[in-house]
Amino acid sequence: QGNMAFSGKYEFESDEHYDDFVKKIGLPSDKIELGRNCKIVTEVVQNGNDFTWTQHFPGGHTTTNKFTIGKEADMETMGGKKFKATVQMEDGKIVADFPNYHHTVEICEGKLVEISTTSGVVYKRTSKRIA
């Protein structure tokens, strides 16, 4: 795993416990429907400790978070809430605390695996590399 381990473009492949998770974090039902089995394409540009993390949603909506490992950054959640977070790197995983969940991302066998945990619900999203 080199410096550029995360760079690439990934397309949603599968997820687990989506409904339980989004209800727990309070996403409105229209957003829950939009996100279900949504073919989100995640584009990651990594330059050392600097990241640009873009999620392209079907229908043209895009969310971009820019952050540097170990420094506080302005971020935006799936539901569009703005907040501040300090993203860390632990054992090759990207780790961040969102307002109501804990989020980790790792590359596992060439796939982007994101795990969000809140109040005992573990939501796992796997995306396959497409570029």
Secondary structure by P-SEA (a helix, b strand, c coil): ccccccbbbbccccccaaaaaaaaacccaaaaaaacccbbbbbbbbcccbbbbbbbcccbbbbbbbbcccbbbbbccccbbbbbbbbbbcccbbbbbcccbbbbbbbcccbbbbbbbcccbbbbbbbbbcc
